[in-house]
Amino acid sequence: MDDFEHRSYRVYKGDGYEYKEEKGRGHGCLGAVVTLFLIVCVILGLLMFSTNILDGVKNKALSVFYPQKYSEYVTQYSKQFGTSEPLVYAVMRTESGFREEVESHAGAVGLMQLMPETFEWLQNNKDGEVTLYDYDLKNPRVNIEYGTYFLSYLNSHYDGNIELVAAAYNAGITTVDKWLEDKTYSSDGKTLTYIPYEETSKYVKKVINTYEMYETLYY
């Protein structure tokens, strides 16, 4: 009989032999398997726990480089104009690095780097009149309000295509519309296969990458 399953042995008892059965080693193997299974489960649990901790530390570290500054204004105006919060943060971070006083060589001002003439156009388009001045662009609330409104306008104009929105924010609506009409740059008139301005091409990639990072970290 197979010793792995069970075995018997003879015991001398008085005037004869009596057979007794000894439990085999099968139960011992089963116990070892269960123990091994439990050990594996514990190890996997620890690995998952460690991974969650590491992910948390990594996200915490990344949040230092991708902060949600001026969140009260970003949330308020994103909701008001139906604009994505991660996109507002991405543009603000790319444009000014969250510096409210910064001015570009071209004359763009503030957190979202709005040009004074664009600011005037946005006021007319949004409010029907111009009531604010160029220096108001250094006010974070005003800058984020009209920068977010501008993104909302572009988002509507380009049917939610973030690449086109970012390109137009950098190069202008007229320029991007001309690219879309040119087969050299657009095969379908709705998307860009090639962006001829190197600065705009780099800008679009940076905004999209930053947008995706904010999406991953916070939304």
C-alpha positions in Angstrom: 0.0 0.0 0.0 1.3 3.4 -0.8 3.1 4.9 2.1 2.3 8.5 1.0 -1.5 8.0 1.7 -1.3 5.8 4.8 0.5 2.9 6.2 -0.2 0.0 8.6 2.0 -1.8 11.1 1.7 -4.9 13.3 1.7 -4.7 17.1 2.2 -7.9 19.1 -0.6 -8.3 21.5 -0.7 -11.3 23.7 -1.5 -14.4 21.7 -1.3 -12.8 18.3 -0.8 -9.8 16.1 -3.1 -6.9 15.7 -2.9 -4.5 12.8 -3.1 -0.8 13.5 -3.3 2.0 11.0 -1.0 5.0 11.2 -2.0 8.2 9.6 0.1 8.9 6.5 2.1 11.9 5.6 -0.6 13.3 3.2 -2.1 15.5 5.9 1.4 16.8 6.7 1.9 17.9 3.0 -1.5 19.5 3.0 -0.5 21.6 6.1 2.7 22.6 4.4 0.8 23.7 1.3 -1.6 25.8 3.4 1.3 27.3 5.3 3.1 28.2 2.0 -0.1 29.7 0.6 -0.5 31.9 3.7 3.1 33.0 3.5 2.6 33.9 -0.2 -0.6 35.9 0.7 1.2 37.8 3.5 4.1 38.6 1.1 1.8 39.8 -1.6 -0.1 41.9 0.9 3.1 43.5 2.1 4.1 44.2 -1.4 0.8 45.8 -2.2 0.9 47.9 1.0 4.5 48.9 0.2 3.5 49.8 -3.4 0.7 52.0 -2.1 3.1 53.7 0.3 5.6 54.3 -2.4 2.9 55.7 -4.8 1.7 58.0 -2.0 5.3 59.3 -1.4 5.9 59.7 -5.2 2.6 61.6 -5.6 3.4 63.8 -2.6 6.8 64.6 -4.1 5.3 65.4 -7.5 2.6 67.6 -6.0 5.4 70.0 -4.9 6.3 70.5 -8.6 2.6 70.5 -9.7 0.9 72.6 -7.1 -2.7 73.8 -7.1 -2.1 77.4 -6.3 -5.0 79.9 -6.4 -7.3 76.9 -6.2 -10.2 79.0 -5.0 -10.2 81.0 -8.2 -9.4 78.1 -10.4 -12.3 76.1 -9.0 -14.7 79.0 -9.1 -14.1 80.1 -12.7 -13.7 76.6 -14.1 -17.2 75.8 -12.8 -18.5 79.1 -14.0 -17.2 78.7 -17.6 -17.2 74.9 -17.9 -13.5 74.6 -18.2 -11.3 71.7 -17.0 -9.4 72.6 -13.8 -6.3 70.5 -14.9 -6.1 72.5 -18.1 -6.2 75.9 -16.2 -3.4 74.7 -13.9 -1.4 73.4 -16.9 -1.6 76.6 -18.8 -0.9 78.7 -15.7 2.1 76.6 -14.8 3.4 76.6 -18.3 2.9 80.3 -18.9 4.1 81.9 -15.7 5.1 79.2 -13.2 2.4 80.7 -10.9 4.1 84.1 -10.8 1.4 86.8 -10.7 3.7 89.8 -11.5 5.6 88.4 -14.5 5.5 90.1 -17.8 6.9 88.7 -21.1 9.0 90.5 -23.7 5.9 90.5 -25.9 3.8 92.2 -23.3 1.8 89.3 -21.9 0.9 89.8 -18.2 0.3 87.8 -15.1 -0.4 84.2 -14.1 -2.0 83.2 -17.4 0.1 85.6 -19.5 -2.8 87.5 -21.2 -1.9 90.2 -23.8 -3.6 93.6 -23.0 -5.4 93.5 -26.4 -6.6 90.0 -25.8 -7.8 91.1 -22.3 -9.8 93.9 -23.9 -11.3 91.6 -26.5 -12.3 89.1 -23.8 -14.0 91.8 -21.7 -16.0 92.9 -24.7 -16.9 89.3 -25.6 -17.8 88.3 -22.1 -19.2 91.5 -20.5 -20.1 93.7 -23.6 -17.8 96.5 -22.4 -14.3 97.2 -21.1 -14.2 98.2 -17.5 -10.8 96.9 -16.4 -7.3 98.2 -17.2 -4.0 96.5 -18.2 -2.6 96.6 -14.6 -5.6 94.6 -13.4 -4.0 91.6 -15.1 -1.6 91.4 -12.2 -4.6 90.7 -9.9 -4.7 86.9 -9.6 -8.5 86.8 -9.5 -8.9 88.9 -12.6 -6.2 87.1 -14.5 -7.5 83.7 -13.7 -11.1 84.7 -14.5 -10.3 86.0 -18.0 -7.7 83.4 -18.7 -10.2 80.6 -17.8 -12.9 82.3 -19.8 -10.4 82.4 -22.8 -9.8 78.7 -22.4 -13.5 78.1 -22.3 -14.0 80.1 -25.5 -11.2 78.2 -27.2 -12.5 74.8 -26.0 -15.9 75.6 -27.5 -14.3 76.9 -30.8 -12.2 73.7 -31.2 -14.8 71.2 -29.9 -12.7 70.2 -26.9 -9.5 69.4 -28.7 -6.9 70.3 -26.1 -4.1 70.3 -28.7 -5.8 73.0 -30.7 -6.8 74.9 -27.6 -3.2 75.0 -26.4 -1.9 75.9 -29.9 -4.4 78.8 -30.2 -3.6 80.1 -26.7 0.0 80.4 -27.8 -0.2 81.3 -31.5 -3.6 82.8 -31.8 -7.0 81.7 -33.1 -6.5 83.1 -36.6 -3.2 81.4 -37.0 -4.5 78.0 -35.9 -7.6 78.3 -38.1 -5.3 78.9 -41.1 -3.3 75.8 -40.3 -6.5 73.8 -40.2 -7.4 75.0 -43.6 -4.0 74.1 -45.0 -3.5 70.4 -46.1 0.1 70.8 -45.3 -0.7 71.0 -41.6 -4.1 69.3 -41.4 -5.5 66.4 -43.3 -9.1 66.7 -42.1 -9.5 70.3 -41.1 -10.2 69.3 -37.5 -6.8 68.2 -36.2 -3.2 69.2 -36.8 -0.8 66.7 -38.2 2.0 69.2 -38.0 2.6 72.5 -36.1 4.9 74.7 -38.2 5.9 77.0 -35.3 8.6 75.3 -33.2 7.7 77.4 -30.1 4.0 76.5 -30.4 4.8 72.8 -31.0 6.9 72.7 -27.8 4.3 74.7 -25.9 1.5 72.3 -26.9 3.5 69.3 -25.8 4.3 70.9 -22.5 0.7 71.9 -21.7 -0.6 68.5 -22.6 2.0 66.7 -20.5 1.3 69.0 -17.6 -2.4 68.6 -18.0 -2.1 64.8 -17.8 0.1 65.1 -14.7 -2.6 67.2 -12.9 -5.3 64.7 -14.0 -3.3 61.9 -12.6 -2.4 63.6 -9.3 -5.7 65.2 -8.4 -8.6 64.1 -10.5 
